[in-house]
Structure formats: structure tokens, C-alpha cells
Amino acid sequence: MNENSKIYIAGHNGLVGSAIWKNLLSKGYTNLVGRSHSELDLMDGVTVKRFFDEEKPDYVILAAAYVGGIVANNTFRADFIYRNLQIQNNVIGESYRHRVQKLLFLGSSCIYPKEAPQPIREEDLLTSPLEYTNEPYAIAKIAGLKMCESFNIQYGTNYIAVMPTNLYGPNDNFDLEKSHVLPALIRKMHLAKCMKENNWSGIQKDLRRRSLDGIDGQSTMDDFVFTLNKIGIFSNHLELWGTGKPMREFLWSEDLADACVFIMENVNFSDLRGNKEDIRNCHINIGTGKEVSIKELAFLTADIVGYTGKIKFNPSKPDGTMRKLTDVSKLESLGWKYKVELEVGIRRMYHWYLSDQEENA
């Protein structure tokens, strides 16, 4: 890529896409193309074709996806497989028809088997059953990975699939039904802090920015209490799903963006396939190679947010996969390693969350 290359970032307003956009600008790339969902529905094949016909991008970064946490994945199973397959098929298909020079497809570490050996290597893909709660989403992402791999083998394209671990950072989704564990934990902890301190104006400000279960900043105090209790937030304690025992790996979104741009600039499919006749598992894990328990994460987040109430875990709720630590040796051997440690990242994210509330007050 050079600074004048036309680069289309699908999902440029999201957690990952916005970080990639920012990273590209910082490195001198000026010909960036992005469209919001209202401007371009990636599930509409006719609209996507028209966009590619008009824009003719040289490079494509596919960061758009329908995503969520354990509750959303298990509840909206049809949506997660159908929507993601549609988006992938349309963008990858049009990239091939328009002879895009290089494409980067972003998947997720949830593609790996539930009982995969730890840390999880790229070679562990499809070796045993997936975790049930996110199986539809994982299958969609595996399909996207295999589509890239198959186009490369059959047509000689240069499509690279990367599988990030759990992400967090600016522009994250804090919807408590649909968000991932860390943004949900930060918001719950913030609301629990406000409730313990009888800071109703703080709760009102939060709900004015992001409504919750139908209530917003204009609702009554009784509405606030009822809804917060329903999601496990009480005056003297915070209840979280599961046992707290699952281990998770977290990556700062701007570190992921830096890895993605590094791969776009320096890594090609030919570097990943080697001389193997049986070409598979050419995707790349992106993570830190470090893990923390959900319980440890909760207490770390409480300390950063300043929540001093009790934290309880509800073992009747699902834990999900017990461990999902990625082996990042392939990416490190290619020349990239993460920079932001978890505690630093959570502090940055909470600061961003508070600043975002003030800007939108």
C-alpha cells in the first residue's frame, strides 16, 4: 500500500474500524473510504455491488460484523449466522470481482473448539466441537476465513484472515445485552458505584447517553432502581453472571488496529502458506498471550472505577468457554507484538467512557 491507495474500511465507525481508520491516518494514508450502515447496507448485495462499481477500492479491510456477548450470541442465534454470512459474502465477493489487491478479514478467537488445548494455535481450528452459546457466530466467522483461504488457493488472491482475542477500547458497545464482557463490566461497575453513592444524576446522565431496557434519563427514580436491580445492580452489591472462574485474554483495540495495518503493509498470503500442498490454517491470531480470570477482572475494574460495594457471582448463569488463550507466536515471528497492558487499557477506556458521557450530555 502507499499513501494514495484507496482503502475501504467496512465498519469504520465501530470499535475496530474506527481504530484502524485512526491508525492509517497517523501513518499518512489519506485516501480512506468509509460508509455508515445508513449509507451502505452490507447485507444488500445490489447496493454493495453499486458501491464497489463506483468507488473501486484498491484495498479492503472487512471490520464490519454483527457482534455481541454471551447473552446476545445465545439469544439471537439466527441473526448472528445469517447477517454475518451475508456481509462477508457480499464484501469478499465484490472484492474478487473488482480485483482488489489485498483484503483483510477480521474474525474472532471464538472460532476455536470449546476444549481446545491452551494456548490455542491456528492449527487447532475445526479439531473438535465449538462452544454452544456462540456456535452460529463462530461458524459464520469460520466460513469467512475459509472463503478467504479458498479464493487465495483457487484464484491467487491475497486475502488474509486475522482472529483477534476479546477486544475493548474507544467506541466500544456498552449495551448490556449485546456488548462483550469488559465494556459491560465497566458500565455495570459505573452504575453500581453511582447507585451505592446515591448519585442519581450520574445514573441519569448514563441513561441519557445510552438507554437501558426502555428507560432513559427522563425516567423516575423507581424506574431506575427496578431496572438496575433486574440486571444485578443493588444498593450494596453487584451481581455478575457465572462463577467468575473463566479465564479471558483482552486486547486494546488500538493495538489490534496497529497489528492489522502492520499485516496489510508487510504480510502476504504467500508468506503464510509456505510450501505446503495441504493449505489450511493460514489465518493469524492477534492477542497478548496473557489471560486473567473474570473474577480478577471484576476486582481490577472495581478498583479503577472506584466501586467499593460487594461483588457476587451467580453460578446458575452460564460461564461460556472456560479458557480462550491464543498462541500469538505466529504474529510475533512476523514482527509484531502488543503494547498496552490490561490495567492501562481499562483506565483509558473508563476515562473515554466518562468523557463520551460529558460530550453527549
C-alpha positions as CSV (number, residue, x, y, z in Angstrom):
1,M,0.0,0.0,0.0
2,N,1.1,3.6,-0.5
3,E,-0.4,6.8,0.9
4,N,-2.5,7.3,-2.2
5,S,-4.0,3.8,-2.3
6,K,-7.8,3.8,-2.0
7,I,-8.6,1.8,1.2
8,Y,-12.1,0.8,2.1
9,I,-12.7,0.1,5.8
10,A,-16.0,-1.7,6.2
11,G,-17.3,-0.9,9.7
12,H,-15.2,2.3,10.0
13,N,-17.4,3.7,12.8
14,G,-17.2,0.6,15.1
15,L,-14.7,-0.4,17.8
16,V,-12.2,-2.0,15.4
17,G,-12.9,0.0,12.2
18,S,-12.5,3.4,13.9
19,A,-9.2,2.4,15.5
20,I,-7.9,1.1,12.1
21,W,-9.0,4.4,10.4
22,K,-7.2,6.4,13.0
23,N,-4.0,4.3,12.7
24,L,-4.0,4.6,8.9
25,L,-4.4,8.4,9.1
26,S,-1.5,8.6,11.6
27,K,0.7,6.7,9.1
28,G,0.0,9.1,6.2
29,Y,-2.7,7.2,4.3
30,T,-5.2,9.8,3.1
31,N,-7.4,8.1,0.6
32,L,-9.7,6.3,3.0
33,V,-13.3,5.3,2.3
34,G,-16.0,4.5,4.8
35,R,-19.8,4.3,4.8
36,S,-22.2,4.2,7.7
37,H,-24.9,1.5,7.9
38,S,-27.5,4.0,6.8
39,E,-25.4,4.9,3.8
40,L,-24.5,1.4,2.8
41,D,-26.3,-1.8,4.0
42,L,-23.6,-4.5,3.6
43,M,-26.4,-7.2,3.7
44,D,-27.8,-5.8,0.4
45,G,-25.8,-7.4,-2.4
46,V,-27.1,-5.0,-5.1
47,T,-26.1,-1.9,-3.0
48,V,-22.7,-3.4,-2.2
49,K,-22.1,-4.1,-5.9
50,R,-23.0,-0.5,-6.8
51,F,-20.6,0.8,-4.1
52,F,-17.7,-1.2,-5.5
53,D,-18.5,-0.2,-9.0
54,E,-18.4,3.5,-8.1
55,E,-15.5,3.5,-5.6
56,K,-13.2,0.8,-7.0
57,P,-11.1,0.4,-3.8
58,D,-7.5,-0.9,-4.1
59,Y,-7.6,-2.5,-0.6
60,V,-10.4,-3.6,1.7
61,I,-10.4,-4.1,5.4
62,L,-13.6,-6.0,6.5
63,A,-14.2,-5.0,10.1
64,A,-18.0,-4.8,9.8
65,A,-19.9,-7.5,11.7
66,Y,-22.9,-8.2,13.8
67,V,-21.4,-8.8,17.2
68,G,-22.3,-9.3,20.9
69,G,-21.6,-11.0,24.2
70,I,-22.7,-14.4,25.5
71,V,-26.4,-13.3,26.1
72,A,-26.8,-11.9,22.6
73,N,-25.0,-14.8,20.9
74,N,-27.2,-17.3,22.6
75,T,-30.4,-15.3,22.1
76,F,-30.1,-14.1,18.5
77,R,-28.6,-17.2,17.0
78,A,-30.2,-16.9,13.6
79,D,-29.2,-13.2,13.3
80,F,-25.6,-13.9,14.1
81,I,-25.1,-16.6,11.5
82,Y,-27.3,-15.1,8.8
83,R,-26.2,-11.4,9.0
84,N,-22.5,-12.2,9.2
85,L,-22.6,-14.6,6.3
86,Q,-24.4,-12.0,4.2
87,I,-21.9,-9.3,5.0
88,Q,-18.9,-11.5,4.3
89,N,-20.3,-13.0,1.1
90,N,-21.1,-9.6,-0.4
91,V,-17.9,-7.8,0.5
92,I,-15.5,-10.6,-0.3
93,G,-17.4,-11.5,-3.5
94,E,-17.3,-7.9,-4.8
95,S,-13.6,-7.6,-3.7
96,Y,-12.8,-10.5,-6.0
97,R,-14.9,-9.2,-8.9
98,H,-13.3,-5.8,-8.7
99,R,-9.7,-7.3,-8.4
100,V,-9.0,-5.7,-5.0
101,Q,-5.2,-6.0,-4.4
102,K,-5.5,-7.2,-0.8
103,L,-8.2,-7.9,1.7
104,L,-8.1,-8.2,5.5
105,F,-10.9,-10.2,7.1
106,L,-11.4,-9.8,10.8
107,G,-12.8,-12.8,12.7
108,S,-12.7,-13.8,16.3
109,S,-10.9,-16.2,18.6
110,C,-14.3,-17.8,19.4
111,I,-13.8,-19.8,16.1
112,Y,-11.8,-22.4,18.1
113,P,-13.1,-25.5,19.8
114,K,-14.5,-25.3,23.3
115,E,-12.0,-27.8,24.6
116,A,-9.0,-26.7,22.5
117,P,-5.6,-27.1,24.2
118,Q,-4.2,-23.9,25.7
119,P,-2.8,-21.7,24.4
120,I,-4.8,-22.1,21.2
121,R,-2.8,-22.4,18.0
122,E,-4.1,-21.6,14.5
123,E,-3.8,-25.4,13.8
124,D,-6.5,-26.2,16.4
125,L,-9.3,-24.9,14.2
126,L,-12.0,-27.5,13.4
127,T,-10.4,-30.2,15.6
128,S,-13.4,-30.6,18.0
129,P,-16.9,-29.1,18.8
130,L,-17.4,-25.4,19.3
131,E,-18.8,-23.7,22.5
132,Y,-22.6,-23.9,22.1
133,T,-23.6,-20.4,23.1
134,N,-21.7,-18.7,20.2
135,E,-21.7,-21.6,17.7
136,P,-23.7,-19.7,15.0
137,Y,-21.4,-16.6,15.1
138,A,-18.3,-18.8,15.2
139,I,-19.5,-20.8,12.1
140,A,-20.0,-17.6,10.2
141,K,-16.5,-16.4,11.0
142,I,-15.0,-19.8,10.1
143,A,-16.9,-19.5,6.8
144,G,-15.3,-16.1,6.2
145,L,-11.9,-17.4,7.0
146,K,-12.3,-20.4,4.7
147,M,-13.7,-18.2,1.9
148,C,-10.5,-16.1,2.0
149,E,-8.3,-19.2,2.1
150,S,-10.3,-20.8,-0.8
151,F,-10.2,-17.7,-3.0
152,N,-6.5,-17.5,-2.5
153,I,-6.0,-21.1,-3.4
154,Q,-8.3,-21.2,-6.4
155,Y,-7.8,-17.6,-7.8
156,G,-4.5,-16.5,-6.5
157,T,-6.0,-13.6,-4.5
158,N,-4.2,-12.1,-1.4
159,Y,-6.9,-12.2,1.3
160,I,-5.7,-12.6,4.9
161,A,-7.9,-13.6,7.8
162,V,-7.0,-12.5,11.4
163,M,-8.5,-13.8,14.6
164,P,-8.4,-11.3,17.4
165,T,-9.0,-12.2,21.0
166,N,-11.5,-10.2,23.2
167,L,-11.3,-6.6,22.4
168,Y,-12.0,-3.3,24.2
169,G,-11.4,0.4,23.6
170,P,-12.8,3.7,22.4
171,N,-16.2,3.5,20.5
172,D,-17.0,0.1,22.1
173,N,-20.6,-1.1,22.5
174,F,-21.8,-0.6,26.1
175,D,-25.3,-2.1,25.5
176,L,-25.6,-4.5,28.4
177,E,-27.5,-7.1,26.3
178,K,-25.2,-7.0,23.3
179,S,-21.8,-5.9,24.5
180,H,-18.8,-8.0,25.3
181,V,-17.7,-8.7,28.8
182,L,-15.3,-5.8,29.5
183,P,-17.4,-2.9,28.3
184,A,-20.4,-4.4,30.0
185,L,-18.4,-4.8,33.2
186,I,-17.2,-1.2,33.1
187,R,-20.7,0.2,32.6
188,K,-22.2,-2.1,35.3
189,M,-19.5,-1.1,37.7
190,H,-20.0,2.6,37.0
191,L,-23.8,2.3,37.5
192,A,-23.3,0.3,40.7
193,K,-20.9,3.0,42.0
194,C,-23.5,5.7,41.3
195,M,-26.2,3.7,43.0
196,K,-24.1,3.0,46.1
197,E,-23.3,6.7,46.4
198,N,-26.9,7.7,45.7
199,N,-25.6,9.6,42.7
200,W,-28.9,9.7,40.8
201,S,-27.7,12.4,38.5
202,G,-24.8,10.2,37.4
203,I,-27.3,7.4,36.6
204,Q,-29.5,9.8,34.8
205,K,-26.5,11.1,32.7
206,D,-25.5,7.5,31.9
207,L,-29.0,6.5,30.8
208,R,-29.5,9.7,28.8
209,R,-26.5,8.7,26.7
210,R,-27.4,5.0,26.5
211,S,-30.9,3.9,27.4
212,L,-31.3,0.6,29.3
213,D,-34.2,-1.8,29.0
214,G,-36.5,1.0,27.8
215,I,-35.6,3.6,30.5
216,D,-33.6,6.8,29.9
217,G,-32.5,9.9,31.6
218,Q,-36.2,11.1,31.9
219,S,-37.4,8.1,33.9
220,T,-38.3,8.1,37.5
221,M,-36.1,7.0,40.4
222,D,-38.3,4.0,40.9
223,D,-37.8,3.0,37.3
224,F,-34.0,3.4,37.8
225,V,-34.0,1.1,40.8
226,F,-36.2,-1.5,39.3
227,T,-34.2,-1.8,36.1
228,L,-30.8,-1.7,37.8
229,N,-31.9,-4.4,40.3
230,K,-33.1,-6.6,37.3
231,I,-29.5,-6.5,35.8
232,G,-27.9,-7.3,39.1
233,I,-27.1,-3.8,40.4
234,F,-28.2,-3.2,44.1
235,S,-27.6,-0.6,46.6
236,N,-25.0,-2.7,48.5
237,H,-23.7,-5.2,45.9
238,L,-23.3,-6.1,42.3
239,E,-24.2,-9.5,40.9
240,L,-22.3,-10.9,37.9
241,W,-23.1,-13.9,35.7
242,G,-21.3,-17.2,36.2
243,T,-18.7,-18.4,38.7
244,G,-16.0,-15.8,37.9
245,K,-13.6,-18.7,37.1
246,P,-13.4,-18.5,33.3
247,M,-10.1,-17.1,32.0
248,R,-10.1,-14.5,29.3
249,E,-7.5,-12.6,27.2
250,F,-8.0,-9.0,26.3
251,L,-6.5,-6.7,23.6
252,W,-6.7,-2.9,23.4
253,S,-8.5,-2.1,20.1
254,E,-5.8,0.4,19.0
255,D,-3.2,-2.4,19.4
256,L,-5.3,-4.6,17.2
257,A,-5.5,-1.7,14.6
258,D,-1.8,-1.4,14.6
259,A,-1.4,-5.2,14.1
260,C,-3.9,-5.0,11.2
261,V,-2.1,-2.2,9.4
262,F,1.2,-4.0,10.0
263,I,-0.2,-7.1,8.3
264,M,-1.6,-5.1,5.4
265,E,1.8,-3.5,4.9
266,N,4.1,-6.4,5.5
267,V,2.4,-9.8,5.3
268,N,1.0,-11.7,2.2
269,F,-0.8,-15.0,1.8
270,S,2.4,-16.4,0.2
271,D,4.2,-15.8,3.5
272,L,1.6,-17.8,5.4
273,R,1.0,-20.8,3.1
274,G,4.6,-21.8,2.9
275,N,5.4,-24.8,0.6
276,K,2.6,-27.0,2.0
277,E,0.4,-28.8,-0.6
278,D,-2.4,-29.2,2.0
279,I,-3.0,-25.5,2.5
280,R,-5.0,-24.6,5.6
281,N,-4.9,-22.6,8.9
282,C,-3.2,-19.7,7.2
283,H,-5.0,-17.2,9.4
284,I,-3.3,-15.3,12.2
285,N,-4.2,-15.0,15.9
286,I,-3.9,-11.5,17.3
287,G,-3.7,-11.1,21.1
288,T,-1.4,-10.6,24.1
289,G,-0.8,-14.3,25.1
290,K,-1.9,-13.3,28.6
291,E,-5.1,-14.2,30.5
292,V,-7.0,-13.1,33.6
293,S,-10.0,-14.7,35.4
294,I,-13.3,-12.9,35.2
295,K,-13.2,-12.6,39.0
296,E,-9.8,-10.9,38.9
297,L,-11.0,-8.7,36.1
298,A,-14.1,-7.6,38.1
299,F,-12.0,-6.6,41.1
300,L,-9.4,-4.8,38.9
301,T,-12.2,-2.9,37.2
302,A,-13.9,-2.1,40.5
303,D,-10.6,-0.6,41.7
304,I,-10.2,1.5,38.6
305,V,-13.8,2.7,38.6
306,G,-13.9,3.3,42.3
307,Y,-16.7,0.9,43.2
308,T,-16.4,-0.2,46.8
309,G,-19.5,-2.4,47.2
310,K,-19.6,-6.2,47.3
311,I,-19.3,-8.2,44.1
312,K,-21.2,-11.5,44.0
313,F,-21.2,-14.2,41.3
314,N,-24.3,-16.1,40.2
315,P,-23.2,-19.7,39.4
316,S,-26.7,-20.5,38.0
317,K,-25.8,-18.4,34.9
318,P,-23.6,-19.7,32.1
319,D,-19.8,-19.2,32.2
320,G,-19.2,-19.8,28.5
321,T,-15.8,-21.3,27.5
322,M,-13.6,-21.7,30.5
323,R,-10.3,-20.7,28.7
324,K,-9.6,-19.0,25.4
325,L,-5.9,-18.0,25.5
326,T,-4.4,-17.6,22.0
327,D,-1.0,-18.6,20.9
328,V,0.4,-15.5,19.3
329,S,3.8,-16.9,18.3
330,K,3.0,-16.7,14.5
331,L,2.3,-13.0,14.6
332,E,5.3,-12.3,16.9
333,S,7.5,-14.3,14.4
334,L,6.3,-12.0,11.7
335,G,7.5,-9.0,13.7
336,W,4.5,-7.5,15.7
337,K,3.8,-7.5,19.4
338,Y,1.1,-5.7,21.6
339,K,2.0,-2.7,23.7
340,V,-0.9,-1.8,26.0
341,E,-1.2,-3.8,29.3
342,L,-4.7,-4.6,30.6
343,E,-4.8,-2.2,33.6
344,V,-3.6,0.7,31.5
345,G,-6.2,-0.1,28.9
346,I,-9.1,-0.3,31.3
347,R,-8.1,3.1,32.8
348,R,-8.0,4.6,29.3
349,M,-11.4,3.0,28.4
350,Y,-13.1,4.2,31.6
351,H,-11.8,7.8,31.0
352,W,-13.1,7.6,27.4
353,Y,-16.5,6.4,28.7
354,L,-16.8,9.3,31.1
355,S,-15.6,11.8,28.5
356,D,-18.1,10.4,26.0
357,Q,-20.9,11.0,28.5
358,E,-19.9,14.6,29.0
359,E,-19.7,15.3,25.3
360,N,-23.2,13.9,24.8
361,A,-24.8,15.3,28.0
